[in-house]
Amino acid sequence: MSQHEAEVRAGQRFEFGANWQRFLGVLEESRIQQAQESLRAMLGLDSLAGRTFLDAGSGSGLFSLAARRLGASVHSFDYDPRSVACTAELRKRYFPADPCWQVESGSVLDAGYLGGLRKFDIVYSWGVLHHTGDMLTAMDNVAQRVAPGGRLFIALYNDQGWISRYWALVKRLYNRHRALRPVVVAAHIPYLLVARFAVRALGGKLREARGMSLWYDMIDWLGGWPFEVASVARVLDWAATRALVPIKVVDVGTRLGCNEFVFSRGS
């Protein structure tokens, strides 16, 4: 049994890859294009041609695919075996036998693995580092893979104080007591699915800007364990001591979700 599988069975980790495998069944072209536009908007680049892109914690592989379609040479890795399989499946579907897209198994906490990689023009880790059990170490490890003049694009759960502590309890319950999962999901559908659907419908935005679906986003949220949070101020303080200059910050304020950060590394 792998360490990942042992952690899942012990209720210490959510099986993100299983959720991503289901998501691939509903993946369509419009979602891929949304992912591409999301990268363009946050990075401030129309094309990634000639650039190298590290997807640290690739999940479904959607954003690795988006980066490759924008012209980048991509290196994807994930700790969850099923996530690795998902990313490999997208590579097989859209870029079979492509030498400019590598897919591997690896952990953002494994300094030895990361140290064996080259440095990249763009290091991307969206919604991953806070699920490792050691967020600060994970942040440091991926930041070290940014080449001089390169960019680091990360997204971390917003610190909502007592609300974040509530969600931590929910996530522990979801993972440690499988029989209660339907109850946990049913209890949160009014807020995480129905209310959010209504808000997006009224705003004409029924899909996430990042190409995700509401249902799989909800399951990912309820099950996402380990779980850590960080305020914008905390992340900016961290970056200031590591020669990372913020070039774009999306602050969700007091709301649920991820704050997004794009930093540049001095040459």
KEGU-341723 format. One line per field, with one value per residue: residue number from 1; residue in one letter; z, x, y of N, C-alpha, C in turn. Coordinates in steps of 0.02 Angstrom, whole numbers, plus 50000, padded with zeros to 5 digits. Each point is the difference from the previous one (the first is absolute). Layout:
N
pos <- NUM, ...;
code <- a, ...;
n.Z <- Z, ...;
n.X <- X, ...;
n.Y <- Y, ...;
ca.Z <- Z, ...;
ca.X <- X, ...;
ca.Y <- Y, ...;
c.Z <- Z, ...;
c.X <- X, ...;
c.Y <- Y, ...;
END
This chain:
267
pos <- 1, 2, 3, 4, 5, 6, 7, 8, 9, 10, 11, 12, 13, 14, 15, 16, 17, 18, 19, 20, 21, 22, 23, 24, 25, 26, 27, 28, 29, 30, 31, 32, 33, 34, 35, 36, 37, 38, 39, 40, 41, 42, 43, 44, 45, 46, 47, 48, 49, 50, 51, 52, 53, 54, 55, 56, 57, 58, 59, 60, 61, 62, 63, 64, 65, 66, 67, 68, 69, 70, 71, 72, 73, 74, 75, 76, 77, 78, 79, 80, 81, 82, 83, 84, 85, 86, 87, 88, 89, 90, 91, 92, 93, 94, 95, 96, 97, 98, 99, 100, 101, 102, 103, 104, 105, 106, 107, 108, 109, 110, 111, 112, 113, 114, 115, 116, 117, 118, 119, 120, 121, 122, 123, 124, 125, 126, 127, 128, 129, 130, 131, 132, 133, 134, 135, 136, 137, 138, 139, 140, 141, 142, 143, 144, 145, 146, 147, 148, 149, 150, 151, 152, 153, 154, 155, 156, 157, 158, 159, 160, 161, 162, 163, 164, 165, 166, 167, 168, 169, 170, 171, 172, 173, 174, 175, 176, 177, 178, 179, 180, 181, 182, 183, 184, 185, 186, 187, 188, 189, 190, 191, 192, 193, 194, 195, 196, 197, 198, 199, 200, 201, 202, 203, 204, 205, 206, 207, 208, 209, 210, 211, 212, 213, 214, 215, 216, 217, 218, 219, 220, 221, 222, 223, 224, 225, 226, 227, 228, 229, 230, 231, 232, 233, 234, 235, 236, 237, 238, 239, 240, 241, 242, 243, 244, 245, 246, 247, 248, 249, 250, 251, 252, 253, 254, 255, 256, 257, 258, 259, 260, 261, 262, 263, 264, 265, 266, 267;
code <- m, s, q, h, e, a, e, v, r, a, g, q, r, f, e, f, g, a, n, w, q, r, f, l, g, v, l, e, e, s, r, i, q, q, a, q, e, s, l, r, a, m, l, g, l, d, s, l, a, g, r, t, f, l, d, a, g, s, g, s, g, l, f, s, l, a, a, r, r, l, g, a, s, v, h, s, f, d, y, d, p, r, s, v, a, c, t, a, e, l, r, k, r, y, f, p, a, d, p, c, w, q, v, e, s, g, s, v, l, d, a, g, y, l, g, g, l, r, k, f, d, i, v, y, s, w, g, v, l, h, h, t, g, d, m, l, t, a, m, d, n, v, a, q, r, v, a, p, g, g, r, l, f, i, a, l, y, n, d, q, g, w, i, s, r, y, w, a, l, v, k, r, l, y, n, r, h, r, a, l, r, p, v, v, v, a, a, h, i, p, y, l, l, v, a, r, f, a, v, r, a, l, g, g, k, l, r, e, a, r, g, m, s, l, w, y, d, m, i, d, w, l, g, g, w, p, f, e, v, a, s, v, a, r, v, l, d, w, a, a, t, r, a, l, v, p, i, k, v, v, d, v, g, t, r, l, g, c, n, e, f, v, f, s, r, g, s;
n.Z <- 50000, 49955, 50013, 49937, 49978, 50037, 49978, 49940, 50007, 50024, 49947, 49981, 49946, 49966, 49967, 49991, 49987, 50048, 50032, 49986, 50014, 50047, 50018, 49984, 50031, 50029, 49992, 49980, 49936, 50016, 50039, 49949, 49959, 50046, 50004, 49934, 49998, 50047, 49968, 49942, 50031, 50037, 49949, 49970, 49974, 49937, 50005, 50005, 49936, 50001, 50041, 50057, 50013, 50065, 49993, 50057, 49991, 49947, 50050, 49971, 50002, 50019, 50052, 50007, 49985, 50041, 50043, 49989, 50001, 50052, 49990, 50065, 50020, 50012, 50065, 50003, 50064, 50033, 50062, 49977, 50005, 50024, 50035, 50014, 50012, 50034, 50027, 50011, 50023, 50029, 50022, 50017, 50026, 50025, 50032, 49964, 50044, 50033, 49971, 49986, 50018, 50059, 50019, 50064, 50041, 50045, 50051, 50013, 50042, 49942, 50043, 50010, 49994, 50036, 50044, 49979, 50007, 49938, 49989, 50015, 49940, 50005, 50064, 49991, 50051, 49970, 50061, 50004, 50010, 50006, 49954, 50014, 50047, 49954, 50004, 50054, 50018, 49985, 50030, 50049, 49999, 49988, 50048, 50025, 49969, 50023, 49934, 49998, 50019, 50034, 49997, 50059, 49981, 50058, 50025, 50053, 50039, 49996, 50044, 50019, 50037, 50041, 49944, 49994, 50065, 49984, 49945, 50041, 50044, 49953, 49979, 50063, 50012, 49944, 50018, 50063, 49975, 49961, 50050, 50026, 49949, 49988, 50066, 49999, 49945, 50023, 50056, 49953, 49969, 50048, 50034, 49999, 49991, 50038, 50056, 49993, 49986, 50050, 50039, 49977, 50011, 50056, 50010, 49974, 50058, 49963, 49970, 50036, 50014, 50047, 49977, 50065, 50020, 50014, 49971, 49953, 49989, 50009, 49965, 49956, 50008, 50000, 49952, 49978, 50015, 50027, 50048, 49965, 50034, 49962, 50036, 49964, 50057, 50023, 49944, 50001, 50065, 49987, 49950, 50042, 50037, 49942, 49997, 50022, 49942, 50037, 49948, 50033, 50035, 50005, 50036, 50028, 50037, 50023, 49934, 49988, 49999, 49943, 50036, 49946, 49985, 49966, 50009, 49997, 49971, 50038, 49950;
n.X <- 50042, 49985, 50044, 49989, 50000, 50054, 50020, 49980, 50024, 50050, 49971, 50065, 49970, 49978, 49963, 50038, 50045, 49965, 49999, 50065, 50004, 49956, 50039, 50049, 49951, 50005, 50064, 49991, 49998, 49939, 50005, 50026, 49958, 49955, 50029, 50002, 49939, 49989, 50039, 49972, 49941, 50014, 50026, 49947, 49992, 50005, 50065, 50008, 49997, 50042, 49948, 50031, 49960, 50005, 49962, 50007, 49980, 50007, 49980, 49950, 50049, 49944, 50035, 50022, 49941, 49971, 50049, 49992, 49934, 50023, 50030, 49987, 50063, 49964, 50011, 49963, 49982, 49986, 49977, 49940, 50005, 49939, 50025, 50053, 49957, 49965, 50055, 50021, 49938, 50003, 50060, 49976, 49948, 50038, 50050, 49977, 50039, 49975, 50058, 49954, 49974, 50030, 49983, 50005, 50019, 49977, 50035, 49960, 49992, 50011, 50042, 50013, 49936, 49978, 50048, 49972, 49952, 49995, 50021, 49941, 49979, 49956, 49991, 49958, 49964, 49944, 49988, 50066, 50038, 49938, 50008, 50059, 49975, 50035, 49954, 50030, 50014, 49938, 49982, 50043, 49979, 49938, 50006, 50035, 49945, 49991, 50007, 50061, 49961, 49992, 49945, 49975, 49956, 49978, 49960, 49983, 49973, 49949, 50034, 49947, 50054, 49948, 49984, 50063, 49995, 49943, 50027, 50049, 49953, 49969, 50058, 50016, 49939, 50004, 50062, 49984, 49943, 50018, 49973, 50033, 50036, 49951, 50005, 50066, 49996, 49951, 50035, 50047, 49958, 49958, 50057, 50032, 49937, 49946, 50025, 50054, 49959, 49959, 50054, 50026, 49942, 49991, 50062, 49965, 50021, 49973, 50056, 50043, 50031, 50016, 49938, 49990, 49971, 49940, 49975, 50046, 49988, 49936, 50004, 50036, 49954, 49946, 50033, 50016, 50034, 50057, 49997, 50028, 50005, 49994, 50013, 49975, 49991, 49979, 49967, 49979, 49991, 49973, 49966, 49988, 50001, 49970, 50008, 49937, 49990, 49948, 49974, 49967, 49952, 49966, 49974, 49978, 50040, 49938, 49998, 49961, 50055, 50032, 50049, 50008, 50059, 50024, 50057, 50045, 50046, 50036, 50027;
n.Y <- 49941, 50047, 50048, 50019, 49937, 49991, 50059, 49981, 49938, 50036, 50027, 49995, 49977, 50051, 49956, 50053, 49953, 49968, 50058, 50006, 49936, 50014, 50050, 49957, 49967, 50060, 49987, 50062, 50015, 50018, 49946, 49968, 50030, 49985, 49940, 49998, 50024, 49954, 49957, 50016, 50002, 49946, 49968, 50028, 49939, 50020, 49987, 49934, 50014, 49950, 49990, 49988, 49948, 50011, 49946, 50032, 49937, 49961, 49959, 50031, 50044, 50030, 50024, 49938, 49974, 50044, 49988, 49935, 50010, 50033, 49941, 49990, 49989, 49946, 50008, 49945, 50012, 49944, 50008, 50017, 49933, 50010, 50049, 49963, 49950, 50046, 50026, 49938, 49993, 50059, 49984, 49941, 50033, 50048, 49970, 49950, 49967, 50052, 50013, 50046, 49940, 50008, 49938, 50019, 49952, 50043, 50023, 50051, 49949, 49972, 50027, 49935, 49984, 50052, 49985, 49944, 50045, 50021, 50062, 50028, 50019, 49949, 50012, 49949, 50022, 49982, 50024, 49997, 50053, 50024, 49953, 50024, 50039, 50033, 50047, 50023, 49938, 49985, 50056, 49987, 49937, 50019, 50046, 49949, 49980, 50062, 50003, 50026, 50050, 49944, 49963, 50014, 49953, 50023, 49954, 50036, 49953, 50040, 50035, 49965, 49987, 50011, 50032, 50017, 50014, 50029, 50028, 50014, 50015, 50035, 50023, 50009, 50024, 50035, 50011, 50012, 50023, 49950, 49967, 50052, 49980, 49955, 49993, 49997, 49962, 49961, 50003, 49993, 49959, 50018, 49998, 49942, 49981, 49999, 50026, 49963, 49949, 50020, 50010, 49944, 49969, 50036, 49980, 49949, 49974, 49953, 50017, 49965, 50057, 49956, 49995, 50009, 49943, 50025, 49945, 49993, 50063, 49985, 49943, 50033, 50047, 49962, 49969, 50060, 49946, 50022, 50046, 50049, 50056, 50055, 50053, 50049, 50033, 49942, 49992, 50062, 49990, 49941, 50027, 50050, 49946, 49989, 50065, 49996, 50029, 50022, 49969, 49952, 50029, 49944, 50048, 49943, 50038, 50004, 49992, 49947, 49965, 50006, 50026, 50039, 49974, 50052, 49967, 50049, 49964, 50038, 50032;
ca.Z <- 50000, 49998, 50055, 49984, 50012, 50073, 50028, 49981, 50039, 50071, 50006, 50008, 49936, 49951, 49938, 49948, 49934, 49984, 49979, 49935, 49949, 49983, 49965, 49931, 49962, 49978, 49972, 49931, 49971, 50030, 50064, 49986, 49979, 50061, 50037, 49964, 50012, 50069, 50002, 49966, 50039, 50061, 49984, 49958, 49940, 49949, 49978, 50041, 49953, 50017, 50072, 50036, 50047, 50050, 50032, 50063, 50024, 49938, 50007, 49940, 49942, 49958, 49990, 49961, 49931, 49979, 49990, 49939, 49943, 49993, 49972, 50048, 50013, 50064, 50045, 50048, 50049, 50054, 50051, 49996, 49939, 49952, 49968, 49950, 49946, 49966, 49959, 49946, 49954, 49959, 49954, 49948, 49958, 49963, 49978, 50008, 49988, 49993, 50041, 50036, 50059, 50043, 50055, 50049, 50069, 50044, 50054, 50012, 50062, 49988, 49977, 49956, 49934, 49969, 49987, 49940, 49942, 49980, 50018, 49949, 49989, 50036, 50047, 50011, 50050, 50017, 50046, 50016, 50054, 50064, 50011, 50009, 50070, 50018, 49947, 49994, 49967, 49930, 49967, 49991, 49951, 49931, 49985, 49980, 49931, 49955, 49970, 50002, 49952, 49992, 50038, 50043, 50003, 50050, 50030, 50067, 50033, 50039, 50071, 50021, 50072, 50027, 49945, 49976, 50049, 49988, 49941, 50018, 50033, 49949, 49958, 50040, 50005, 49934, 49985, 50051, 50009, 49932, 50002, 50010, 49944, 49969, 50045, 49995, 49935, 50000, 50045, 49972, 49933, 49994, 49994, 49953, 49932, 49979, 50005, 49953, 49933, 49990, 49992, 49934, 49949, 49996, 49971, 49934, 50004, 50030, 50010, 50031, 49951, 49990, 49962, 50043, 50008, 50068, 50039, 50018, 50043, 50066, 50030, 50013, 50059, 50060, 50017, 49995, 50061, 50050, 49986, 50034, 49971, 50008, 49980, 49949, 50033, 50019, 49940, 49976, 50046, 49980, 49936, 50008, 50027, 49953, 49937, 49954, 49995, 49975, 49941, 49999, 50057, 50002, 50070, 50005, 50058, 50054, 49971, 49991, 49938, 49997, 49977, 49947, 50000, 49950, 50020, 49955, 50031, 49973, 49958;
ca.X <- 49958, 50039, 49987, 49938, 49942, 49995, 49972, 49929, 49963, 50000, 49961, 50046, 50007, 49946, 50023, 49985, 50003, 49937, 49955, 50021, 49982, 49930, 49996, 50020, 49943, 49958, 50044, 49985, 50043, 49988, 50034, 50072, 50011, 49995, 50063, 50050, 49988, 50018, 50073, 50019, 49980, 50040, 50071, 50009, 50034, 49955, 50028, 50055, 50048, 50070, 50008, 49993, 49944, 49996, 49935, 50015, 49936, 49962, 49929, 49968, 50043, 49968, 50041, 50058, 49976, 49991, 50066, 50029, 49965, 50024, 50066, 50053, 50025, 49968, 50018, 49945, 50007, 49951, 50011, 49945, 50009, 49945, 50010, 50051, 49966, 49957, 50042, 50026, 49945, 49990, 50056, 49987, 49944, 50011, 50069, 50030, 50072, 50030, 50061, 49999, 49956, 50017, 49954, 50034, 49978, 50046, 49969, 50028, 50038, 50060, 50051, 50044, 49968, 49998, 50068, 50024, 49970, 50029, 49958, 49950, 49978, 49937, 49983, 49928, 49974, 49936, 49959, 50035, 50048, 49965, 49976, 50058, 50014, 50057, 49992, 50057, 50054, 49980, 50009, 50071, 50026, 49982, 50030, 50069, 50003, 49988, 50062, 50008, 49955, 49939, 49941, 49969, 49928, 49972, 49935, 49995, 49936, 49995, 49990, 49938, 49993, 49961, 49967, 50049, 50004, 49940, 50011, 50049, 49962, 49960, 50044, 50023, 49942, 49990, 50052, 50008, 49938, 49973, 49927, 49967, 50012, 49938, 49970, 50040, 49985, 49931, 49995, 50033, 49976, 49965, 50047, 50055, 49977, 49939, 50009, 50053, 49971, 49955, 50040, 50032, 49948, 49980, 50055, 50016, 50063, 49983, 50059, 50058, 50046, 50056, 49979, 49976, 49927, 49979, 49994, 50066, 50031, 49971, 50027, 50070, 50003, 49979, 50046, 50069, 50039, 50012, 49970, 50029, 49978, 50048, 49976, 50041, 50058, 50049, 50034, 50044, 50058, 50041, 50032, 50049, 50063, 50026, 50016, 49944, 49966, 49932, 49980, 49927, 49969, 49927, 49981, 49929, 49973, 49978, 49961, 50026, 50035, 50073, 50035, 50046, 50060, 50052, 50062, 50057, 50065, 50051, 50050;
ca.Y <- 50059, 50062, 50047, 50037, 49956, 49991, 50062, 50003, 49950, 50021, 50061, 50056, 50034, 49994, 49971, 50049, 49969, 49967, 50053, 50025, 49951, 50011, 50065, 49992, 49976, 50056, 50052, 50016, 50051, 50066, 50002, 50007, 50068, 50041, 49992, 50038, 50071, 50013, 50007, 50062, 50058, 50007, 50008, 50059, 49978, 49972, 49936, 49972, 49971, 50008, 50001, 49937, 50005, 49946, 49993, 49965, 49976, 50012, 49984, 49973, 50012, 50051, 50059, 49978, 50000, 50069, 50029, 49970, 50028, 50069, 49997, 49986, 49933, 49988, 49944, 49991, 49946, 49999, 49949, 49953, 49960, 50009, 50065, 49988, 49965, 50048, 50044, 49959, 49988, 50060, 50002, 49949, 50022, 50062, 50007, 49933, 49991, 50067, 50006, 50064, 49995, 49943, 49988, 49958, 49997, 50035, 50038, 50067, 49997, 49961, 50047, 49964, 49996, 50066, 50021, 49967, 50032, 50064, 50056, 50011, 50069, 50008, 49947, 50008, 49953, 50031, 49961, 49938, 50003, 49998, 49931, 49956, 49988, 50043, 50049, 50045, 49963, 49991, 50065, 50011, 49953, 50019, 50065, 49989, 49976, 50056, 50024, 50073, 50032, 49959, 50017, 49951, 50011, 49955, 50018, 49970, 50014, 50061, 49992, 50031, 49996, 49945, 49964, 49951, 49946, 49959, 49958, 49948, 49947, 49966, 49960, 49942, 49955, 49970, 49951, 49948, 49962, 49992, 49990, 50064, 50045, 50025, 50049, 50061, 50030, 50025, 50057, 50059, 50014, 50065, 50056, 49989, 49984, 50036, 50072, 50022, 49994, 50056, 50060, 49999, 50005, 50070, 50038, 49973, 49963, 49936, 49959, 50033, 50029, 49954, 49942, 49947, 49997, 50013, 49939, 49973, 50051, 49991, 49939, 50016, 50044, 49964, 49946, 50021, 49993, 50053, 50066, 50059, 50064, 50055, 50066, 50033, 50031, 49948, 49976, 50054, 50002, 49942, 50014, 50055, 49973, 49950, 50035, 49994, 50064, 49989, 50038, 49998, 49967, 49999, 49992, 49985, 50037, 49957, 49945, 49933, 49989, 50007, 50059, 49982, 50041, 49991, 50033, 49995, 49988, 50044, 49967;
c.Z <- 50000, 50060, 49988, 50016, 50075, 50033, 49984, 50043, 50074, 50010, 50009, 49936, 49955, 49935, 49942, 49931, 49979, 49977, 49931, 49945, 49979, 49961, 49926, 49956, 49974, 49970, 49926, 49979, 50033, 50067, 49990, 49980, 50060, 50040, 49966, 50013, 50071, 50007, 49967, 50044, 50061, 49985, 49959, 49937, 49951, 49978, 50049, 49956, 50021, 50075, 50029, 50057, 50045, 50033, 50062, 50035, 49945, 50003, 49938, 49939, 49955, 49986, 49969, 49926, 49974, 49986, 49936, 49938, 49989, 49978, 50046, 49995, 50073, 50036, 50054, 50049, 50053, 50048, 49996, 49935, 49948, 49966, 49946, 49939, 49960, 49953, 49941, 49947, 49955, 49950, 49942, 49952, 49953, 49973, 50006, 49981, 49991, 50045, 50040, 50058, 50037, 50058, 50048, 50066, 50044, 50051, 50008, 50066, 49993, 49971, 49953, 49930, 49964, 49983, 49938, 49936, 49983, 50028, 49940, 49994, 50038, 50045, 50023, 50052, 50029, 50047, 50022, 50065, 50069, 50016, 50014, 50073, 50025, 49947, 49990, 49966, 49926, 49961, 49986, 49945, 49929, 49980, 49976, 49929, 49949, 49975, 50009, 49944, 49989, 50046, 50040, 50006, 50049, 50024, 50065, 50032, 50045, 50074, 50022, 50076, 50023, 49946, 49971, 50048, 49994, 49941, 50014, 50035, 49951, 49959, 50038, 50005, 49935, 49988, 50050, 50007, 49934, 50000, 50006, 49940, 49966, 50043, 49995, 49934, 50001, 50043, 49969, 49929, 49995, 49990, 49944, 49929, 49979, 50000, 49950, 49928, 49985, 49988, 49930, 49944, 49991, 49968, 49932, 49998, 50034, 50010, 50031, 49945, 49985, 49966, 50041, 50003, 50073, 50043, 50022, 50043, 50072, 50035, 50018, 50063, 50064, 50022, 50007, 50065, 49983, 49976, 50042, 49963, 50011, 49978, 49945, 50031, 50018, 49939, 49973, 50045, 49984, 49937, 50007, 50025, 49952, 49930, 49947, 50001, 49974, 49939, 49989, 50060, 49994, 50071, 50004, 50060, 50057, 49975, 50000, 49934, 50006, 49982, 49949, 49998, 49940, 50022, 49945, 50040, 49967, 49961, 50033;
c.X <- 50044, 49984, 49936, 49938, 49990, 49969, 49926, 49960, 49995, 49959, 50042, 50006, 49940, 50029, 49980, 49996, 49936, 49949, 50018, 49984, 49928, 49992, 50019, 49944, 49955, 50043, 49985, 50043, 49990, 50035, 50076, 50015, 49994, 50064, 50056, 49993, 50018, 50075, 50022, 49987, 50045, 50074, 50014, 50038, 49950, 50022, 50054, 50053, 50072, 50013, 49992, 49950, 50000, 49932, 50010, 49935, 49949, 49927, 49971, 50045, 49973, 50046, 50068, 49981, 49994, 50068, 50033, 49968, 50019, 50073, 50057, 50024, 49982, 50029, 49946, 50018, 49946, 50017, 49948, 50007, 49944, 50004, 50054, 49969, 49955, 50041, 50029, 49946, 49988, 50058, 49989, 49945, 50020, 50071, 50036, 50074, 50036, 50062, 50002, 49951, 50017, 49951, 50033, 49963, 50051, 49962, 50034, 50038, 50066, 50054, 50049, 49973, 50002, 50070, 50030, 49971, 50038, 49957, 49957, 49982, 49936, 49991, 49929, 49978, 49936, 49961, 50030, 50039, 49968, 49972, 50056, 50011, 50059, 50004, 50062, 50059, 49984, 50009, 50073, 50028, 49983, 50031, 50072, 50007, 49987, 50067, 50005, 49959, 49935, 49944, 49974, 49926, 49972, 49932, 49993, 49934, 50005, 49988, 49938, 49989, 49960, 49964, 50047, 50006, 49938, 50011, 50051, 49965, 49958, 50043, 50026, 49944, 49990, 50050, 50004, 49939, 49964, 49923, 49963, 50008, 49936, 49965, 50036, 49985, 49930, 49992, 50027, 49978, 49964, 50047, 50051, 49978, 49942, 50011, 50052, 49975, 49956, 50038, 50031, 49949, 49978, 50054, 50021, 50065, 49988, 50060, 50055, 50044, 50058, 49979, 49973, 49923, 49983, 50000, 50069, 50039, 49975, 50031, 50074, 50006, 49984, 50051, 50072, 50039, 50066, 49978, 50035, 49976, 50053, 49967, 50045, 50063, 50053, 50039, 50047, 50061, 50049, 50040, 50056, 50067, 50032, 50011, 49947, 49959, 49929, 49985, 49924, 49974, 49924, 49979, 49925, 49968, 49982, 49964, 50037, 50038, 50075, 50020, 50051, 50058, 50044, 50059, 50051, 50064, 50052, 50053, 50069;
c.Y <- 50063, 50044, 50039, 49959, 49990, 50061, 50007, 49953, 50019, 50064, 50062, 50041, 49987, 49973, 50045, 49968, 49966, 50051, 50026, 49950, 50007, 50065, 49993, 49975, 50055, 50056, 50010, 50060, 50068, 50007, 50009, 50071, 50049, 49997, 50040, 50075, 50020, 50009, 50065, 50060, 50009, 50012, 50063, 49985, 49970, 49931, 49978, 49967, 50016, 50001, 49930, 50010, 49939, 50001, 49957, 49981, 50008, 49981, 49967, 50004, 50055, 50059, 49984, 50001, 50072, 50033, 49972, 50029, 50073, 50003, 49983, 49928, 49985, 49940, 49998, 49945, 50007, 49943, 49944, 49959, 50009, 50068, 49995, 49967, 50046, 50045, 49962, 49986, 50061, 50009, 49951, 50023, 50056, 50008, 49932, 49999, 50067, 50006, 50065, 50001, 49936, 49996, 49950, 49998, 50035, 50040, 50068, 50003, 49962, 50046, 49966, 49996, 50068, 50025, 49969, 50028, 50064, 50056, 50020, 50074, 50015, 49939, 50013, 49948, 50031, 49952, 49934, 50004, 49997, 49931, 49951, 49978, 50041, 50055, 50043, 49966, 49990, 50065, 50013, 49955, 50020, 50066, 49993, 49975, 50056, 50027, 50076, 50033, 49963, 50022, 49940, 50018, 49948, 50026, 49962, 50019, 50062, 49984, 50040, 49996, 49940, 49961, 49948, 49941, 49955, 49952, 49946, 49942, 49959, 49953, 49939, 49948, 49962, 49944, 49943, 49955, 49994, 49994, 50066, 50047, 50023, 50053, 50067, 50036, 50031, 50063, 50064, 50016, 50067, 50059, 49989, 49985, 50044, 50076, 50025, 49995, 50060, 50065, 50003, 50005, 50072, 50043, 49975, 49961, 49933, 49954, 50042, 50029, 49953, 49935, 49943, 50001, 50010, 49936, 49974, 50050, 49992, 49939, 50011, 50043, 49962, 49948, 50022, 50002, 49965, 50069, 50053, 50062, 50053, 50065, 50027, 50029, 49949, 49976, 50054, 50008, 49944, 50016, 50052, 49975, 49950, 50029, 49989, 50064, 49989, 50043, 49997, 49962, 50006, 49981, 49989, 50035, 49953, 49937, 49934, 49996, 50010, 50071, 49978, 50050, 49982, 50042, 49994, 49990, 50045, 49963, 50004;
END
